[in-house]
Amino acid sequence: MTSSAKESNTHRGRYSEPVPTSNLMYDDADFPEFEFFDDQAMPRSNAPSRDALSVVKVDMCQSINKPNHYTVAYDIKNLVVRRGKQFIIRITFNRPIVKEDDFQVEFVIGSNPSPSKGTLLVVTSGIRKGSSWSGTILEEQGESVILGITPTANAIVGKFRTYVAVIAGNIIQRTKRNDETDLYLLCNAWCPKDAVFLEDEAERKEYILNENGIIFQGDVNAVSETDWMYGQFEMGILDACISILDRCRIPISTRGNVVQLVRMASAVVNSQDDYGVLVGNWGGDFSMGKPPTSWTGSAQILLQYVNTGVPVCYAQCWVFAGVFNTLLRCLGIPARVITNFNSAHDSTGNLKIDLIFRMDNSQDRRHTMDSIWNYHCWNEVFINRHDLPSHCSGWQVVDATPQETSDGFYRCGPSSVNAIKDGLLCHPFDCGFVFAEVNSDIVCHRRDRYGTLSAFWVNKTYVGMLICTKAVGKNERLDITHNYKYLQDSPEDNRTMDRAEEYGCERDHSELKESKMSVSISAEPVQMCQDVILAVDFQNQGDLPKTVQAHLSESVIFYTGVTASHVKDYDFTVTVPANQMERVMLKVTTEEYLPHLGNQVSLRFVVTGQADEYSLTAIKVVELQTPHLTVEVSGQLQVQKEMFVTASFTNPYSFPLQDVVVAIEGSGLISYKTRFYSVIEPQASYSWTESFIPRLEGQRRIVAVMVCSNLGRADGVIDVEIKARDDGITDL
Amino acid sequence: MTSSAKESNTHRGRYSEPVPTSNLMYDDADFPEFEFFDDQAMPRSNAPSRDALSVVKVDMCQSINKPNHYTVAYDIKNLVVRRGKQFIIRITFNRPIVKEDDFQVEFVIGSNPSPSKGTLLVVTSGIRKGSSWSGTILEEQGESVILGITPTANAIVGKFRTYVAVIAGNIIQRTKRNDETDLYLLCNAWCPKDAVFLEDEAERKEYILNENGIIFQGDVNAVSETDWMYGQFEMGILDACISILDRCRIPISTRGNVVQLVRMASAVVNSQDDYGVLVGNWGGDFSMGKPPTSWTGSAQILLQYVNTGVPVCYAQCWVFAGVFNTLLRCLGIPARVITNFNSAHDSTGNLKIDLIFRMDNSQDRRHTMDSIWNYHCWNEVFINRHDLPSHCSGWQVVDATPQETSDGFYRCGPSSVNAIKDGLLCHPFDCGFVFAEVNSDIVCHRRDRYGTLSAFWVNKTYVGMLICTKAVGKNERLDITHNYKYLQDSPEDNRTMDRAEEYGCERDHSELKESKMSVSISAEPVQMCQDVILAVDFQNQGDLPKTVQAHLSESVIFYTGVTASHVKDYDFTVTVPANQMERVMLKVTTEEYLPHLGNQVSLRFVVTGQADEYSLTAIKVVELQTPHLTVEVSGQLQVQKEMFVTASFTNPYSFPLQDVVVAIEGSGLISYKTRFYSVIEPQASYSWTESFIPRLEGQRRIVAVMVCSNLGRADGVIDVEIKARDDGITDL
């Protein structure tokens, strides 16, 4: 609306300069190479005298600094260090320095740098006071000086430009801009003064340094694992992460504050509002991009985004969470991906998921706005919340999936997990929303002909039934439900619920008469293209036999709980003797559900029933299991030696698979590669081999994923132990 | 970026319907006029039978409801009521009703109305359960029924459509859409269950019903008063306020929540982000619109905005606050305009206003980013904060002036005044920012030749020296500084400051050696075009005489503290005997400052000095007083009778006034009118008379304002008592 020229005119009475929001400079140079202190006075001589001090070389000492700062794995030519901890640089002058020599090292970020904003840091040789980063001369070796420099533990995270300036008389002479001396500064989970300090070394290794992860999906009774390559150390990723923050226009001066940083970063991972990294797509048509299930990790997505400048198509919650996790770990912020099974998406901001049914027991989708996702993935970051009471420190929920706007943008958190557990919803940010995701009650209403709703069934345990993440140091599932909730109906739980209500959460208080009749559904795990066998159990706790008019509704659903396709309805009657259980076995054949599946793998069964005055409801989601790819490696399993990986698959079905895309990736080993097969006939096979040269040693993982237009996803994985180089040299 | 069609496709797996954000419907009609319960079944007869019940007339009973709901003053043809309190409607049928008759009243707002969102309210005749608004038949009179309806105290605020439906058999027959029965629902400060409940009747009269206000401006030592016509009851204003919320796309279902409502409303009053009501302009060139000083009230601004659909040029803080106050009072939310003198605008989010000086004591404007506004205006709203601990309830700061973005948008608050006083900055929203506005320390730094800063002077009392608002029921100033702060350095104040620091406020802890030398500046109030006489007092508390090398810098400044024009520098030396004070009198002549003034009226004097080891600083802002207009009335001073108002002025200066615009306005009396005079020669006069017909009785006010291109603002005011109509009828 207003050009920046106009803005600066109408705001002349307010600002002297625009607020910097990028790591880059606006102008060609930060400082002049020569500077005179006094404009009026002439320099004493036009050229520095013959024995004047001047800088010959600045060495960022990568081979010493990187191991000390746990940044060896970054595939980048520059020095990467963590704040709050000393690193060294070696400055070589034209001659040995003497006591009177005055020089300073200047670190600069963004345009218009200023000491009061933390964007210009001056480290002196000790004869004068510098700014907040401390410096000390550790050693003098002939013409060389080794300087130890310690950034503050709340310093700005990003890419600094480095200058060395020599002051003689009234002249400052600076080194020229040299991008080889650029310095990347990260958060430091090893530093007790840093807000992201994490005490346990095993946890730091997992939550900062592990490039591989497992994201849990599926159904609470049949949890599946998806491998995800975070790849935070891969070539180009650190630069990509910083350029994303720049793009998001996060003011440079706030990038030392982790709370603000992660909140703003959660907004930029999705494309809403700000044209950020990933475009969500919860439909079934992915023809304008790649299906969310086809990704093997974050690196490809981040690189595509920064290379094209266009949001990447497409993502669903675990893709948002995977990419966000990479960004966080890459910047040194402890992060993990969480899965919440039966996640409530409440559109009204109360604690009720309202499901509306018609008088004939069928679901009224037009009037049902809320939904329950089979699972939802978000991230946790570990932050000492200096902005909140101390018990709010620790793990914080952040969520990049665009569910609802938080205070105007699609973003969520950081929201203290401890505060959620205790119902302390009065602290920023978004505690109420996350609280509802894990604690909502399901309330089923019947809508009468006048449009009036009456509740007939309430379930207080279905939502947030299991919250889990990958365990530290092993590929296992860690149940962290207890981090979010006390035991249902315990005194602590009641206190939490009361408090949440005090802070504006509207809970269900429907007075339902106690029902003597109930129904439940169970099913064994089912492979794709097998028939589904349901056991529907009707329980009669009354002293009279009851006849139930029952209705089964079967749908294919998205993992968001929204119906993709309606499969069938089925009415049946069952009589349950007093104080007994009656089981009805129902079969849904492959032929019935297969035409409705598309890309989805979730079937939802809802049984409703009426037995005189009692209403009964049960919901069951069945996830169809898909087959695995075979992944094998051969070759020398050593850094810098050639190796091979082979992915193979045989179509076990009686129909051809079409438009098949197979992808392979292994952090530190092989970058994202894909291959296309237009059709794989029934019982036909493929076998695809790629060669690669490992970059990093140790326990590593390669994943392979296959997607096609007429079936869900198949995947495979192999773990390999890569030996170090024979000469013991680590490439930096 | 995505068309709505594309959005709905990619999000098919997530939402069934878009989120309504407007009071209007999307479609032509909410409901069909005839509805059959069962699509399969035919209606029993094609037309209702002869004695079937049908609605003849729906009367909203304005003359009874409006006085009961304190909404008589709204100049609008529809019924306006407040939530949480019963209103009545009279329904006339074709015959007296009998016990079996079934009918319901339906209130609907926005598109896609739903009972679970609070956007469809069904009030029944009592034989069935309705939704949350309660209804009862108060009286039956022949064919007429008088129904009492009580909206819930947290109902959505806005414009509801009203339908009456008669149910007979399986047919519903509804009244047609009729905009005469549309119902405006407001917040209710008289209702204890409403979050905006205010106990005191005098306060309710002031903060909800008073259409006139005073906004304090100027300097802490010479506070000036500006009259502002809120005009919340004027024709078109209530519709304008609702359409602004629609434009802001505030989801309809959240408009019952006052906290969310005022936060989002604070964003839409400024044009940033959302193309809202007012464009800020803190420069000196207002040629593309009207100068901020030229407005007399809010009505003209709001009407211009909704009529043109384009943000109105131009505003500064008191205009944003005045218009926001109108919007709030118009919707029934208790609101008042606050002025904070010496308001800190801290751009780094710490508690320090950093002023940078060069080594020669002159100010280094390039490196000074923070500023102190002579005054800043914001609003307070009274809300019981159900989302926070109970001590956070009461007055809340909201600020529509676009100072800094709050969590991504230009908006601010609601921020609990009690929380600010106690340093409880851990609660939403924006407590830290407001806390800094009233509590920052001024830290003067000297910047050495290496770019290093060292603090040399700290002032902990200058910022937020006086916070005030108009008193209840009288045109006086009420000092509310104590609402925001404890006594400086009291134990409570120290506890507040410690707590603020705990929650991340960075305070000044410069260790300055105690100075035995100090300086202060005082000046008498000065009329425009009079010379300014400054008394500069140097105080020596040491036991040795001291000679001060002093420097006076004089500038014309914007009220934001930013320099508009530099007037002069002056060096002088003064010797102060031991333990004595030495006064230096300095004169600045009209001839010196007048060429620099432009539209501004603030002169800032900064004295800095050096006396051996001691640095001295003092700042003084002098506001030039402008002359008054004469405003007189004649005529009958009675509702519906003709009256006259005359504004007159004589140019007292020796130079001509150019491009003179005079404006007149009086809420309930005369709408905003302007007249233009291209030039008023020295000693020349004008006298301008307008006729008008008073709409509302009681104590009323008319203001007149004059602005011109080469002088500040002049204004005048008259209070009149308007008599009621002779026949005692109140027009509704």
Interface residues (C-beta under 8 A of the other chain):
Chain A: M1 N9 T10 H11 R12 G13 R14 Y15 S16 E17 V19 F37 Q104 S114 P115 S116 K117 L120 V122 T124 R128 K129 G130 S131 I167 N170 I172 S253 T254 R263 M264 A267 S271 Y275 V279 G280 N281 W282 G283 G284 D285 Y314 S347 T348 G349 D354 I356 R365 R366 H367 T368 M369 S371 H386 D387 L388 P389 C392 D407 G408 F409 L425 C426 H427 P428 F429 G432 H445 D448 R449 Y450 G451 T452 L453 S454 E502 Y503 G504 F558 Y559 T560 V562 A564
Chain B: M1 N9 T10 H11 R12 G13 R14 Y15 S16 E17 V19 F37 Q104 S114 P115 S116 K117 L120 V122 T124 R128 K129 G130 S131 I167 N170 I172 S253 T254 R263 M264 A267 S271 Y275 V279 G280 N281 W282 G283 G284 D285 Y314 S347 T348 G349 D354 I356 R365 R366 H367 T368 M369 S371 H386 D387 L388 P389 C392 D407 G408 F409 L425 C426 H427 P428 F429 G432 H445 R449 Y450 G451 T452 L453 S454 E502 Y503 G504 F558 Y559 T560 V562 A564
